[in-house]
Amino acid sequence: MEHLRHIRGRVDQIAEDMGELKHRMSGLEQSMTLVKREINLSEETDARQQITPDKLAERVGRIERRLELS
C-alpha cells in the first residue's frame, strides 16, 4: 500500500510538471508568433523602401528623356 501511495504522489507531481510545461510552451508559441509577425513587418518595410528608390530612378529617367539629357 505504501508503494502505491508513493507511485500516486509521483504521478501527481509528474502531472503538475506537465501542466507547467504546457503553460510555458504556450508562452513560447505566443512569443514565436510575435517574432514571426515582426519579421514579416520588417520584410514589408524593406520591400517598400526598395520601391521608393526604384520609383525615383524611373522618374529621373523620364525627366532626363523629356529634357533630352540622356
MMTF fields as JSON, N, C-alpha, C and O atoms, coordinates in Angstrom:
{
  "mmtfVersion": "1.0.0",
  "mmtfProducer": "UNKNOWN",
  "numBonds": 279,
  "numAtoms": 280,
  "numGroups": 70,
  "numChains": 1,
  "numModels": 1,
  "chainsPerModel": [1],
  "groupsPerChain": [70],
  "chainIdList": ["A"],
  "bondAtomList": [4, 2, 8, 6, 12, 10, 16, 14, 20, 18, 24, 22, 28, 26, 32, 30, 36, 34, 40, 38, 44, 42, 48, 46, 52, 50, 56, 54, 60, 58, 64, 62, 68, 66, 72, 70, 76, 74, 80, 78, 84, 82, 88, 86, 92, 90, 96, 94, 100, 98, 104, 102, 108, 106, 112, 110, 116, 114, 120, 118, 124, 122, 128, 126, 132, 130, 136, 134, 140, 138, 144, 142, 148, 146, 152, 150, 156, 154, 160, 158, 164, 162, 168, 166, 172, 170, 176, 174, 180, 178, 184, 182, 188, 186, 192, 190, 196, 194, 200, 198, 204, 202, 208, 206, 212, 210, 216, 214, 220, 218, 224, 222, 228, 226, 232, 230, 236, 234, 240, 238, 244, 242, 248, 246, 252, 250, 256, 254, 260, 258, 264, 262, 268, 266, 272, 270, 276, 274],
  "bondOrderList": [1, 1, 1, 1, 1, 1, 1, 1, 1, 1, 1, 1, 1, 1, 1, 1, 1, 1, 1, 1, 1, 1, 1, 1, 1, 1, 1, 1, 1, 1, 1, 1, 1, 1, 1, 1, 1, 1, 1, 1, 1, 1, 1, 1, 1, 1, 1, 1, 1, 1, 1, 1, 1, 1, 1, 1, 1, 1, 1, 1, 1, 1, 1, 1, 1, 1, 1, 1, 1],
  "groupList": [{"groupName": "MET", "atomNameList": ["N", "CA", "C", "O"], "elementList": ["N", "C", "C", "O"], "formalChargeList": [0, 0, 0, 0], "bondAtomList": [1, 0, 2, 1, 3, 2], "bondOrderList": [1, 1, 2], "singleLetterCode": "M", "chemCompType": "L-PEPTIDE LINKING"}, {"groupName": "GLU", "atomNameList": ["N", "CA", "C", "O"], "elementList": ["N", "C", "C", "O"], "formalChargeList": [0, 0, 0, 0], "bondAtomList": [1, 0, 2, 1, 3, 2], "bondOrderList": [1, 1, 2], "singleLetterCode": "E", "chemCompType": "L-PEPTIDE LINKING"}, {"groupName": "HIS", "atomNameList": ["N", "CA", "C", "O"], "elementList": ["N", "C", "C", "O"], "formalChargeList": [0, 0, 0, 0], "bondAtomList": [1, 0, 2, 1, 3, 2], "bondOrderList": [1, 1, 2], "singleLetterCode": "H", "chemCompType": "L-PEPTIDE LINKING"}, {"groupName": "LEU", "atomNameList": ["N", "CA", "C", "O"], "elementList": ["N", "C", "C", "O"], "formalChargeList": [0, 0, 0, 0], "bondAtomList": [1, 0, 2, 1, 3, 2], "bondOrderList": [1, 1, 2], "singleLetterCode": "L", "chemCompType": "L-PEPTIDE LINKING"}, {"groupName": "ARG", "atomNameList": ["N", "CA", "C", "O"], "elementList": ["N", "C", "C", "O"], "formalChargeList": [0, 0, 0, 0], "bondAtomList": [1, 0, 2, 1, 3, 2], "bondOrderList": [1, 1, 2], "singleLetterCode": "R", "chemCompType": "L-PEPTIDE LINKING"}, {"groupName": "ILE", "atomNameList": ["N", "CA", "C", "O"], "elementList": ["N", "C", "C", "O"], "formalChargeList": [0, 0, 0, 0], "bondAtomList": [1, 0, 2, 1, 3, 2], "bondOrderList": [1, 1, 2], "singleLetterCode": "I", "chemCompType": "L-PEPTIDE LINKING"}, {"groupName": "GLY", "atomNameList": ["N", "CA", "C", "O"], "elementList": ["N", "C", "C", "O"], "formalChargeList": [0, 0, 0, 0], "bondAtomList": [1, 0, 2, 1, 3, 2], "bondOrderList": [1, 1, 2], "singleLetterCode": "G", "chemCompType": "PEPTIDE LINKING"}, {"groupName": "VAL", "atomNameList": ["N", "CA", "C", "O"], "elementList": ["N", "C", "C", "O"], "formalChargeList": [0, 0, 0, 0], "bondAtomList": [1, 0, 2, 1, 3, 2], "bondOrderList": [1, 1, 2], "singleLetterCode": "V", "chemCompType": "L-PEPTIDE LINKING"}, {"groupName": "ASP", "atomNameList": ["N", "CA", "C", "O"], "elementList": ["N", "C", "C", "O"], "formalChargeList": [0, 0, 0, 0], "bondAtomList": [1, 0, 2, 1, 3, 2], "bondOrderList": [1, 1, 2], "singleLetterCode": "D", "chemCompType": "L-PEPTIDE LINKING"}, {"groupName": "GLN", "atomNameList": ["N", "CA", "C", "O"], "elementList": ["N", "C", "C", "O"], "formalChargeList": [0, 0, 0, 0], "bondAtomList": [1, 0, 2, 1, 3, 2], "bondOrderList": [1, 1, 2], "singleLetterCode": "Q", "chemCompType": "L-PEPTIDE LINKING"}, {"groupName": "ALA", "atomNameList": ["N", "CA", "C", "O"], "elementList": ["N", "C", "C", "O"], "formalChargeList": [0, 0, 0, 0], "bondAtomList": [1, 0, 2, 1, 3, 2], "bondOrderList": [1, 1, 2], "singleLetterCode": "A", "chemCompType": "L-PEPTIDE LINKING"}, {"groupName": "LYS", "atomNameList": ["N", "CA", "C", "O"], "elementList": ["N", "C", "C", "O"], "formalChargeList": [0, 0, 0, 0], "bondAtomList": [1, 0, 2, 1, 3, 2], "bondOrderList": [1, 1, 2], "singleLetterCode": "K", "chemCompType": "L-PEPTIDE LINKING"}, {"groupName": "SER", "atomNameList": ["N", "CA", "C", "O"], "elementList": ["N", "C", "C", "O"], "formalChargeList": [0, 0, 0, 0], "bondAtomList": [1, 0, 2, 1, 3, 2], "bondOrderList": [1, 1, 2], "singleLetterCode": "S", "chemCompType": "L-PEPTIDE LINKING"}, {"groupName": "THR", "atomNameList": ["N", "CA", "C", "O"], "elementList": ["N", "C", "C", "O"], "formalChargeList": [0, 0, 0, 0], "bondAtomList": [1, 0, 2, 1, 3, 2], "bondOrderList": [1, 1, 2], "singleLetterCode": "T", "chemCompType": "L-PEPTIDE LINKING"}, {"groupName": "ASN", "atomNameList": ["N", "CA", "C", "O"], "elementList": ["N", "C", "C", "O"], "formalChargeList": [0, 0, 0, 0], "bondAtomList": [1, 0, 2, 1, 3, 2], "bondOrderList": [1, 1, 2], "singleLetterCode": "N", "chemCompType": "L-PEPTIDE LINKING"}, {"groupName": "PRO", "atomNameList": ["N", "CA", "C", "O"], "elementList": ["N", "C", "C", "O"], "formalChargeList": [0, 0, 0, 0], "bondAtomList": [1, 0, 2, 1, 3, 2], "bondOrderList": [1, 1, 2], "singleLetterCode": "P", "chemCompType": "L-PEPTIDE LINKING"}],
  "groupTypeList": [0, 1, 2, 3, 4, 2, 5, 4, 6, 4, 7, 8, 9, 5, 10, 1, 8, 0, 6, 1, 3, 11, 2, 4, 0, 12, 6, 3, 1, 9, 12, 0, 13, 3, 7, 11, 4, 1, 5, 14, 3, 12, 1, 1, 13, 8, 10, 4, 9, 9, 5, 13, 15, 8, 11, 3, 10, 1, 4, 7, 6, 4, 5, 1, 4, 4, 3, 1, 3, 12],
  "groupIdList": [1, 2, 3, 4, 5, 6, 7, 8, 9, 10, 11, 12, 13, 14, 15, 16, 17, 18, 19, 20, 21, 22, 23, 24, 25, 26, 27, 28, 29, 30, 31, 32, 33, 34, 35, 36, 37, 38, 39, 40, 41, 42, 43, 44, 45, 46, 47, 48, 49, 50, 51, 52, 53, 54, 55, 56, 57, 58, 59, 60, 61, 62, 63, 64, 65, 66, 67, 68, 69, 70],
  "secStructList": [7, 2, 2, 2, 2, 2, 2, 2, 2, 2, 2, 2, 2, 2, 2, 2, 2, 2, 2, 2, 2, 2, 2, 2, 2, 2, 2, 2, 2, 2, 2, 2, 2, 2, 2, 2, 2, 2, 2, 2, 2, 2, 2, 2, 2, 2, 2, 2, 2, 2, 2, 2, 2, 2, 2, 2, 2, 2, 2, 2, 2, 2, 2, 2, 2, 2, 6, 6, 7, 7],
  "xCoordList": [0.822, 0.0, 0.875, 0.547, 1.976, 2.892, 3.494, 3.662, 3.815, 4.355, 3.348, 3.712, 2.088, 1.043, 0.91, 0.724, 1.0, 0.942, 2.124, 1.971, 3.289, 4.477, 4.324, 4.631, 3.849, 3.629, 2.601, 2.793, 1.525, 0.479, 1.034, 0.709, 1.862, 2.478, 3.364, 3.346, 4.128, 4.999, 4.169, 4.505, 3.107, 2.234, 1.618, 1.532, 1.194, 0.633, 1.679, 1.376, 2.916, 3.986, 4.277, 4.478, 4.296, 4.528, 3.41, 3.669, 2.169, 1.033, 1.15, 0.853, 1.577, 1.752, 2.87, 2.737, 3.961, 5.072, 4.636, 5.015, 3.855, 3.373, 2.477, 2.554, 1.64, 0.792, 1.635, 1.339, 2.697, 3.586, 4.303, 4.441, 4.752, 5.424, 4.487, 4.894, 3.248, 2.269, 2.058, 1.968, 1.981, 1.796, 2.988, 2.816, 4.193, 5.397, 5.487, 5.901, 5.109, 5.129, 4.141, 4.432, 3.0, 2.03, 2.633, 2.457, 3.345, 4.008, 5.06, 5.176, 5.827, 6.835, 6.199, 6.7, 5.106, 4.412, 3.906, 4.005, 3.37, 2.901, 4.066, 3.951, 5.179, 6.361, 6.859, 7.225, 6.878, 7.334, 6.398, 6.854, 5.12, 4.166, 4.452, 4.407, 4.745, 5.073, 6.364, 6.461, 7.353, 8.621, 8.39, 8.911, 7.616, 7.314, 6.592, 6.87, 5.659, 4.929, 5.881, 5.771, 6.808, 7.791, 8.683, 9.005, 9.084, 9.917, 9.149, 9.699, 7.891, 7.078, 6.918, 7.013, 6.677, 6.549, 7.863, 7.864, 8.961, 10.268, 10.513, 11.029, 10.148, 10.319, 9.439, 9.863, 8.215, 7.335, 7.923, 7.875, 8.472, 9.089, 10.275, 10.443, 11.094, 12.24, 11.781, 12.386, 10.722, 10.207, 9.713, 9.974, 8.996, 8.51, 9.654, 9.599, 10.693, 11.834, 12.582, 13.183, 12.555, 13.203, 12.391, 12.963, 11.084, 10.218, 10.465, 10.468, 10.668, 10.862, 12.055, 11.885, 13.253, 14.366, 14.104, 14.521, 13.419, 13.095, 12.189, 12.389, 11.189, 10.28, 11.019, 10.794, 11.904, 12.675, 13.561, 13.651, 14.209, 15.061, 14.231, 14.676, 13.034, 12.145, 11.749, 11.742, 11.424, 11.036, 12.201, 12.01, 13.397, 14.57, 14.809, 15.146, 14.632, 14.792, 13.812, 14.188, 12.576, 11.574, 11.936, 11.817, 12.381, 12.769, 13.939, 13.952, 14.914, 16.079, 15.655, 16.163, 14.732, 14.263, 13.523, 13.7, 12.699, 11.956, 12.906, 12.696, 13.935, 14.881, 15.979, 16.876, 15.879, 16.854, 18.274, 19.214, 18.4, 19.716, 20.41, 21.623, 19.685, 20.327, 20.585, 21.118],
  "yCoordList": [-1.196, 0.0, 1.272, 2.266, 1.214, 2.35, 2.652, 3.812, 1.597, 1.774, 2.464, 3.322, 2.086, 2.711, 4.185, 4.993, 4.565, 5.974, 6.751, 7.875, 6.135, 6.765, 6.954, 8.019, 5.915, 5.994, 7.065, 7.862, 7.096, 8.1, 9.515, 10.417, 9.704, 11.005, 11.42, 12.578, 10.485, 10.777, 11.09, 12.006, 10.352, 10.608, 11.993, 12.718, 12.362, 13.702, 14.777, 15.795, 14.542, 15.508, 15.625, 16.724, 14.49, 14.493, 15.24, 16.011, 15.016, 15.713, 17.221, 18.006, 17.626, 19.049, 19.637, 20.732, 18.898, 19.351, 19.48, 20.436, 18.54, 18.586, 19.809, 20.46, 20.115, 21.305, 22.564, 23.454, 22.633, 23.79, 23.866, 24.948, 22.729, 22.711, 23.139, 23.864, 22.699, 23.109, 24.616, 25.269, 25.152, 26.596, 27.354, 28.347, 26.881, 27.535, 27.409, 28.353, 26.262, 26.077, 27.031, 27.56, 27.246, 28.187, 29.585, 30.302, 29.968, 31.266, 31.368, 32.398, 30.3, 30.296, 30.384, 31.096, 29.671, 29.725, 31.138, 31.622, 31.793, 33.166, 34.094, 34.966, 33.9, 34.725, 34.499, 35.453, 33.262, 32.949, 33.577, 34.054, 33.577, 34.202, 35.697, 36.26, 36.339, 37.767, 38.021, 38.992, 37.156, 37.309, 37.163, 37.951, 36.165, 35.965, 37.179, 37.597, 37.745, 38.925, 40.108, 40.845, 40.285, 41.359, 41.172, 42.14, 39.936, 39.655, 39.988, 40.605, 39.59, 39.888, 41.389, 41.882, 42.109, 43.566, 44.192, 45.13, 43.673, 44.183, 43.932, 44.801, 42.759, 42.44, 43.335, 43.769, 43.611, 44.504, 45.915, 46.574, 46.364, 47.69, 47.749, 48.726, 46.71, 46.65, 46.709, 47.403, 45.988, 45.978, 47.367, 47.832, 48.031, 49.378, 50.359, 51.231, 50.214, 51.109, 50.882, 51.814, 49.682, 49.412, 49.993, 50.43, 50.003, 50.538, 52.034, 52.523, 52.756, 54.209, 54.584, 55.412, 54.028, 54.378, 53.957, 54.643, 52.841, 52.393, 53.405, 53.731, 53.896, 54.887, 56.187, 56.814, 56.582, 57.802, 57.671, 58.601, 56.529, 56.312, 56.362, 56.897, 55.808, 55.841, 57.28, 57.675, 58.05, 59.452, 60.262, 61.071, 60.06, 60.776, 60.405, 61.259, 59.13, 58.697, 59.403, 59.827, 59.531, 60.231, 61.702, 62.258, 62.328, 63.747, 63.924, 64.844, 63.036, 63.131, 62.972, 63.677, 62.055, 61.86, 63.1, 63.525, 63.67, 64.879, 66.042, 66.81, 66.159, 67.253, 66.888, 67.68, 65.677, 65.154, 65.216, 65.642, 64.776, 64.76, 63.417, 63.325, 62.409, 61.088, 60.656, 59.57],
  "zCoordList": [0.0, 0.0, 0.0, -0.649, 0.733, 0.809, -0.562, -0.936, -1.299, -2.658, -3.568, -4.372, -3.438, -4.254, -3.934, -4.844, -2.654, -2.27, -2.857, -3.336, -2.809, -3.375, -4.885, -5.422, -5.555, -7.006, -7.315, -8.234, -6.571, -6.769, -6.585, -7.357, -5.574, -5.335, -6.505, -6.922, -7.026, -8.173, -9.418, -10.168, -9.641, -10.791, -10.676, -11.667, -9.489, -9.278, -9.57, -10.192, -9.114, -9.358, -10.856, -11.371, -11.544, -12.997, -13.71, -14.634, -13.288, -13.899, -13.674, -14.575, -12.488, -12.204, -13.071, -13.617, -13.188, -14.031, -15.489, -16.166, -15.968, -17.352, -17.568, -18.61, -16.598, -16.699, -16.808, -17.605, -15.995, -16.042, -17.397, -17.967, -17.903, -19.202, -20.326, -21.233, -20.269, -21.284, -21.247, -22.286, -20.049, -19.885, -20.467, -21.174, -20.165, -20.675, -22.192, -22.865, -22.735, -24.191, -24.874, -25.947, -24.266, -24.829, -24.89, -25.875, -23.832, -23.825, -24.911, -25.576, -25.094, -26.155, -27.532, -28.403, -27.737, -29.03, -29.315, -30.443, -28.299, -28.475, -28.807, -29.668, -28.121, -28.401, -29.817, -30.504, -30.259, -31.611, -32.646, -33.685, -32.374, -33.282, -33.392, -34.486, -32.269, -32.292, -33.057, -33.808, -32.872, -33.586, -35.089, -35.879, -35.481, -36.906, -37.484, -38.608, -36.707, -37.161, -37.355, -38.335, -36.425, -36.531, -37.75, -38.44, -38.019, -39.191, -40.46, -41.373, -40.529, -41.711, -41.917, -43.041, -40.835, -40.943, -41.409, -42.206, -40.912, -41.317, -42.802, -43.505, -43.272, -44.691, -45.563, -46.634, -45.106, -45.852, -45.913, -46.951, -44.792, -44.754, -45.705, -46.436, -45.697, -46.614, -48.064, -48.881, -48.383, -49.755, -50.147, -51.257, -49.233, -49.523, -49.71, -50.577, -48.892, -49.011, -50.321, -50.856, -50.836, -52.114, -53.266, -54.265, -53.14, -54.196, -54.378, -55.508, -53.299, -53.376, -54.252, -55.147, -54.052, -54.946, -56.399, -57.333, -56.58, -57.938, -58.635, -59.805, -57.899, -58.474, -58.779, -59.814, -57.864, -58.088, -59.326, -60.127, -59.484, -60.658, -61.931, -62.946, -61.879, -63.039, -63.372, -64.539, -62.352, -62.573, -63.128, -64.036, -62.6, -63.101, -64.563, -65.383, -64.878, -66.267, -67.193, -68.285, -66.772, -67.591, -67.761, -68.853, -66.664, -66.733, -67.697, -68.514, -67.59, -68.48, -69.939, -70.812, -70.208, -71.583, -72.082, -73.224, -71.217, -71.622, -71.909, -72.848, -71.106, -71.29, -72.282, -72.571, -72.789, -73.763, -73.2, -73.872, -71.941, -71.283, -71.441, -71.255, -71.771, -71.853, -73.273, -73.5]
}
